[in-house]
Amino acid sequence: MRRFLTMGAVVCFGCGLACLSSTRGQSIGAAEWTTDSFDSQRDGWQRDETKLTKKNVKHLRLLWKVKTDNKPMGMQSFREPLLISGVNTSSGAKTLAILAGSSDKVYAIDADSGVLVWQKHLEWSSDKPQRPGEGWGFICTNALSATPVATATGAEQRLVYVLTRDGYLHSLDISSGEEKDAALQLLPSIYGKPYGLNLFNGHVYTSTGQTCGGVPNAVYSADLKSKRVSASMPAQEGGIWGVAGPAIGRDGTIYVATGDGPYDPSAGQLSTSVLAFTPDTLQLKDYYTPTNHEWLTLRDLDINTTPVVFRYKGRDVVVVSGKEGRYTLLDT
């Protein structure tokens, strides 16, 4: 509950956006939310939120709602909203809620008033044709599925990166929605169902977990300067399920968790495990497999979440959980 309230209480629906606040017209201020689960470590803790308290949270109420033309697809509509403060728009400085819709549409909404500041329909870039319909049930859909990521406060240029259904990465000016660079192909095929984007040291990362569109289960990265795209090898037959996408440690190490499937370390197949990759080349650095992984796999109790990284006594610790209902803490 705290995670969503501290995002400024922005709640997304298939047809629009509803915003709640404890004080009518109150500015959300400088407490930003620039990526899925707040930060690169995916800890979901908005440290800069000061307006919501235990006393006033009971007064939350609907302030505004916006109807959009986004088309829901395969049980998907909007991704987790981003909140960016102090954006210099054509109508002054504003706090914007940035939402990526399932039909490759992006909306920037004034978080104080509910006024639509800009919207952008990202055009199809792949040479492969679009498919009719919403996809194959709720698992492999034809929807945009990765939460965007924005550059951090204080960056030379505030941009938001969006990965569209065709597997191409777009960079948009947060103030206007203008595309600042040519779209870059990040995934090898269309409709790959990637998960939340992460940004570290000039690289955008994502992961895939259900082999949708024939896209292998792997971690993918794009070097924003050189335009070089990399993928972790070998691809995993066990899915990388965590919908928040990869988590990143303070040293840049990339963390993901895999679901059930074949387990053969000599072949690089590491199902029901936590994997750690180098940030530049996506080489496997290390991994952890529960001692009861065979028992877990037989019962479909695999790990199915994005790892969370947090600082404890001067070191990074990783926590992960799964269908078994246990948390595992790992010293990185």
C-alpha positions as CSV (number, residue, x, y, z in Angstrom):
1,M,0.0,0.0,0.0
2,R,2.8,2.5,0.9
3,R,4.4,1.9,-2.5
4,F,1.3,3.2,-4.4
5,L,0.4,5.9,-2.0
6,T,3.9,7.4,-2.1
7,M,3.7,7.5,-5.9
8,G,1.3,10.4,-5.3
9,A,-1.6,7.9,-5.3
10,V,-1.8,7.6,-9.1
11,V,-4.0,4.7,-10.0
12,C,-4.2,3.4,-13.6
13,F,-7.2,1.8,-15.3
14,G,-7.8,0.5,-18.8
15,C,-9.7,3.6,-19.9
16,G,-7.9,6.4,-18.1
17,L,-6.2,7.7,-14.9
18,A,-7.6,8.5,-11.5
19,C,-5.6,10.6,-9.1
20,L,-6.1,10.9,-5.4
21,S,-4.5,13.2,-2.8
22,S,-4.9,14.1,0.8
23,T,-5.2,17.8,0.0
24,R,-7.1,19.2,-3.0
25,G,-4.8,20.9,-5.5
26,Q,-1.7,20.0,-3.5
27,S,1.5,19.6,-5.5
28,I,3.2,16.2,-5.4
29,G,6.5,18.1,-5.2
30,A,10.0,16.7,-5.8
31,A,9.2,13.1,-4.7
32,E,9.9,11.5,-8.1
33,W,9.2,7.9,-9.3
34,T,11.5,7.4,-12.4
35,T,11.3,3.6,-12.9
36,D,9.4,0.5,-12.0
37,S,9.4,0.0,-8.2
38,F,11.0,3.4,-7.7
39,D,14.7,2.8,-8.2
40,S,17.3,0.6,-10.0
41,Q,17.4,-1.6,-6.9
42,R,13.6,-2.2,-7.1
43,D,13.1,-1.5,-3.4
44,G,9.8,0.4,-3.9
45,W,10.7,2.9,-1.1
46,Q,10.0,6.6,-1.9
47,R,12.4,8.2,0.5
48,D,11.5,11.8,-0.5
49,E,7.8,11.6,0.2
50,T,6.8,13.9,3.0
51,K,3.2,14.9,2.5
52,L,1.4,11.6,3.3
53,T,1.3,10.6,7.0
54,K,-0.6,8.0,9.1
55,K,-3.0,10.8,10.1
56,N,-3.9,12.3,6.8
57,V,-3.8,9.2,4.5
58,K,-7.5,8.4,5.5
59,H,-8.5,11.6,3.7
60,L,-7.4,10.5,0.3
61,R,-10.1,11.2,-2.3
62,L,-10.6,11.4,-6.0
63,L,-9.5,14.7,-7.5
64,W,-9.6,14.1,-11.2
65,K,-9.7,11.4,-13.9
66,V,-8.7,11.4,-17.6
67,K,-10.2,9.4,-20.4
68,T,-7.6,8.3,-23.0
69,D,-7.7,6.6,-26.3
70,N,-5.4,3.8,-25.3
71,K,-6.6,0.3,-26.3
72,P,-6.3,-2.4,-23.7
73,M,-4.8,-5.7,-25.0
74,G,-4.7,-9.1,-23.5
75,M,-5.6,-8.0,-19.9
76,Q,-3.0,-5.1,-20.2
77,S,-3.7,-1.4,-20.3
78,F,-1.2,1.0,-18.6
79,R,2.2,0.2,-17.1
80,E,3.2,1.6,-13.7
81,P,3.1,5.5,-13.9
82,L,6.3,7.5,-13.6
83,L,6.3,10.8,-11.7
84,I,8.7,13.5,-12.8
85,S,8.8,16.9,-11.1
86,G,9.9,20.4,-12.3
87,V,9.4,19.6,-16.0
88,N,9.6,22.8,-18.1
89,T,6.6,22.5,-20.4
90,S,5.2,25.0,-22.9
91,S,2.7,26.0,-20.1
92,G,5.2,26.3,-17.3
93,A,7.0,24.0,-14.8
94,K,4.9,20.9,-13.9
95,T,5.0,17.6,-12.2
96,L,4.1,15.0,-14.9
97,A,2.7,11.6,-14.6
98,I,4.0,9.6,-17.5
99,L,2.0,6.5,-18.6
100,A,2.8,4.1,-21.3
101,G,-0.3,2.4,-22.8
102,S,-0.6,-1.1,-24.2
103,S,-1.2,0.2,-27.7
104,D,2.2,2.0,-27.9
105,K,0.7,5.3,-26.8
106,V,2.4,7.5,-24.1
107,Y,0.7,10.2,-22.1
108,A,2.0,13.0,-20.0
109,I,-0.5,14.3,-17.5
110,D,-0.3,17.3,-15.1
111,A,-0.3,15.5,-11.8
112,D,-1.9,18.6,-10.1
113,S,-4.8,19.3,-12.4
114,G,-5.3,16.2,-14.5
115,V,-4.7,18.1,-17.8
116,L,-3.2,16.2,-20.6
117,V,0.1,18.0,-21.4
118,W,1.2,15.8,-24.3
119,Q,0.6,12.4,-25.9
120,K,2.6,10.4,-28.3
121,H,1.7,7.4,-30.5
122,L,5.0,5.6,-31.2
123,E,5.0,4.3,-34.7
124,W,5.8,0.7,-35.7
125,S,9.5,0.5,-36.6
126,S,10.0,-3.2,-37.4
127,D,10.0,-4.6,-40.9
128,K,7.8,-7.4,-39.6
129,P,4.1,-6.8,-40.0
130,Q,1.8,-6.2,-37.1
131,R,-0.5,-9.0,-36.1
132,P,-4.2,-8.5,-35.7
133,G,-5.9,-9.1,-32.4
134,E,-4.6,-9.0,-28.8
135,G,-2.3,-12.0,-28.9
136,W,-2.5,-15.5,-27.4
137,G,-4.6,-15.2,-24.3
138,F,-3.2,-13.5,-21.2
139,I,0.4,-14.9,-21.4
140,C,1.7,-13.7,-24.8
141,T,-0.2,-10.6,-25.7
142,N,0.4,-8.0,-28.5
143,A,0.6,-5.3,-25.8
144,L,3.4,-2.9,-24.7
145,S,4.4,-4.6,-21.5
146,A,7.6,-2.9,-20.1
147,T,7.3,0.0,-17.7
148,P,9.4,2.9,-19.1
149,V,12.4,4.4,-17.3
150,A,13.4,8.1,-17.0
151,T,16.7,9.8,-16.5
152,A,17.4,10.8,-12.9
153,T,16.9,14.2,-11.3
154,G,19.8,16.4,-12.2
155,A,20.5,14.7,-15.5
156,E,21.6,17.0,-18.3
157,Q,18.5,16.1,-20.3
158,R,15.3,14.6,-18.9
159,L,14.3,11.8,-21.1
160,V,11.9,8.8,-20.8
161,Y,12.8,5.5,-22.6
162,V,9.9,3.4,-23.9
163,L,10.1,-0.1,-25.4
164,T,7.3,-0.6,-27.9
165,R,5.6,-3.8,-29.0
166,D,7.9,-4.2,-32.0
167,G,11.0,-4.5,-29.7
168,Y,12.3,-1.0,-30.5
169,L,13.6,1.5,-27.8
170,H,12.4,5.1,-28.1
171,S,13.8,8.1,-26.3
172,L,11.3,10.9,-25.6
173,D,11.8,14.4,-24.3
174,I,9.8,14.5,-21.0
175,S,8.7,18.1,-21.5
176,S,7.2,17.6,-25.0
177,G,7.2,14.0,-26.0
178,E,9.5,14.7,-28.9
179,E,11.6,11.8,-30.0
180,K,15.3,12.7,-29.5
181,D,16.9,9.9,-31.4
182,A,16.1,7.2,-33.9
183,A,14.4,4.1,-32.5
184,L,16.9,1.4,-31.6
185,Q,16.0,-2.3,-32.0
186,L,16.6,-3.9,-28.5
187,L,14.7,-7.2,-28.9
188,P,15.3,-9.6,-31.8
189,S,11.7,-9.9,-32.7
190,I,8.2,-8.4,-32.2
191,Y,5.8,-9.0,-29.3
192,G,8.5,-10.3,-27.0
193,K,6.7,-9.3,-23.8
194,P,9.6,-7.6,-22.1
195,Y,9.5,-6.5,-18.5
196,G,10.3,-3.2,-16.7
197,L,13.2,-1.1,-18.1
198,N,16.1,-0.2,-15.9
199,L,18.8,2.5,-16.5
200,F,22.4,2.5,-15.3
201,N,25.5,4.2,-16.5
202,G,24.2,5.0,-20.0
203,H,22.6,1.6,-20.5
204,V,18.9,0.6,-20.6
205,Y,18.2,-3.0,-19.5
206,T,15.2,-5.3,-19.7
207,S,14.4,-9.0,-19.5
208,T,12.0,-11.5,-21.0
209,G,10.5,-14.6,-19.6
210,Q,7.9,-16.4,-21.6
211,T,9.5,-16.8,-25.1
212,C,6.7,-14.7,-26.6
213,G,7.2,-13.9,-30.2
214,G,10.1,-16.3,-30.3
215,V,12.2,-13.9,-28.2
216,P,14.6,-16.0,-26.0
217,N,14.4,-15.6,-22.2
218,A,17.3,-13.4,-21.4
219,V,18.6,-10.0,-20.1
220,Y,18.9,-7.4,-22.9
221,S,20.8,-4.1,-22.8
222,A,21.2,-1.1,-25.1
223,D,24.3,1.2,-24.8
224,L,22.7,4.6,-25.4
225,K,26.0,6.1,-26.7
226,S,27.3,3.4,-29.0
227,K,23.9,1.9,-29.8
228,R,25.3,-1.5,-29.2
229,V,22.8,-4.1,-28.1
230,S,23.7,-7.1,-25.9
231,A,21.9,-10.2,-24.6
232,S,22.9,-12.6,-21.8
233,M,24.0,-16.0,-23.0
234,P,22.9,-18.7,-23.1
235,A,19.2,-18.0,-23.2
236,Q,17.3,-19.6,-20.3
237,E,14.6,-22.2,-20.9
238,G,13.3,-21.3,-17.5
239,G,11.4,-18.0,-17.7
240,I,12.7,-14.8,-16.1
241,W,9.4,-13.9,-14.5
242,G,9.9,-10.7,-12.5
243,V,7.6,-8.1,-14.2
244,A,9.6,-5.2,-12.7
245,G,12.5,-6.3,-14.9
246,P,16.2,-6.6,-13.8
247,A,17.4,-5.2,-10.5
248,I,20.8,-3.4,-10.4
249,G,23.2,-3.3,-7.5
250,R,25.1,-0.2,-6.6
251,D,28.2,-1.6,-8.4
252,G,26.1,-2.1,-11.6
253,T,25.7,-5.9,-11.2
254,I,22.4,-7.0,-12.9
255,Y,20.2,-9.4,-10.9
256,V,17.3,-11.6,-12.2
257,A,15.6,-14.7,-11.1
258,T,14.5,-17.7,-13.2
259,G,11.5,-19.9,-13.1
260,D,11.3,-23.7,-13.3
261,G,12.7,-25.6,-16.2
262,P,15.9,-27.6,-17.1
263,Y,18.7,-27.4,-14.7
264,D,22.2,-28.0,-16.1
265,P,25.0,-25.7,-14.9
266,S,27.5,-27.1,-17.4
267,A,25.2,-25.9,-20.2
268,G,24.3,-22.6,-18.5
269,Q,20.7,-23.7,-17.8
270,L,20.0,-22.4,-14.4
271,S,16.3,-22.7,-13.6
272,T,14.8,-21.7,-10.2
273,S,17.9,-19.6,-9.4
274,V,19.1,-16.1,-8.9
275,L,21.6,-14.9,-11.6
276,A,24.1,-12.1,-11.5
277,F,25.5,-10.5,-14.7
278,T,28.1,-8.0,-15.5
279,P,26.6,-4.6,-16.5
280,D,28.7,-4.1,-19.7
281,T,28.9,-7.5,-21.4
282,L,26.1,-9.4,-19.6
283,Q,28.4,-12.2,-18.7
284,L,27.3,-14.5,-15.9
285,K,29.2,-13.5,-12.7
286,D,27.6,-15.8,-10.2
287,Y,24.4,-17.6,-9.3
288,Y,22.5,-19.0,-6.4
289,T,20.3,-22.1,-6.6
290,P,18.2,-23.3,-3.6
291,T,19.2,-26.7,-2.3
292,N,15.7,-27.9,-2.7
293,H,15.3,-26.7,-6.4
294,E,14.3,-30.2,-7.6
295,W,11.5,-30.4,-5.1
296,L,10.4,-26.8,-6.0
297,T,10.5,-27.6,-9.8
298,L,8.4,-30.8,-9.4
299,R,5.7,-28.7,-7.6
300,D,5.9,-25.6,-9.8
301,L,7.1,-23.6,-6.8
302,D,9.7,-21.7,-8.7
303,I,11.1,-18.2,-8.1
304,N,8.8,-15.7,-9.8
305,T,9.7,-12.2,-8.7
306,T,12.2,-9.5,-9.5
307,P,15.0,-9.5,-6.9
308,V,15.3,-6.5,-4.6
309,V,18.7,-5.0,-3.7
310,F,19.2,-3.1,-0.4
311,R,22.1,-1.7,1.6
312,Y,22.8,-3.4,4.9
313,K,25.8,-2.8,7.1
314,G,27.8,-1.3,4.2
315,R,27.1,-4.1,1.7
316,D,24.4,-5.0,-0.9
317,V,22.0,-7.7,0.0
318,V,19.6,-9.3,-2.4
319,V,16.2,-10.6,-1.4
320,V,14.0,-12.8,-3.6
321,S,10.9,-14.9,-3.2
322,G,8.7,-17.3,-5.1
323,K,5.7,-19.6,-5.0
324,E,7.1,-21.6,-2.0
325,G,6.3,-18.6,0.2
326,R,9.8,-18.0,1.6
327,Y,12.2,-15.1,1.3
328,T,15.8,-15.8,0.5
329,L,18.5,-13.3,1.6
330,L,21.8,-13.3,-0.3
331,D,25.0,-11.6,0.4
332,T,26.2,-10.2,-2.9
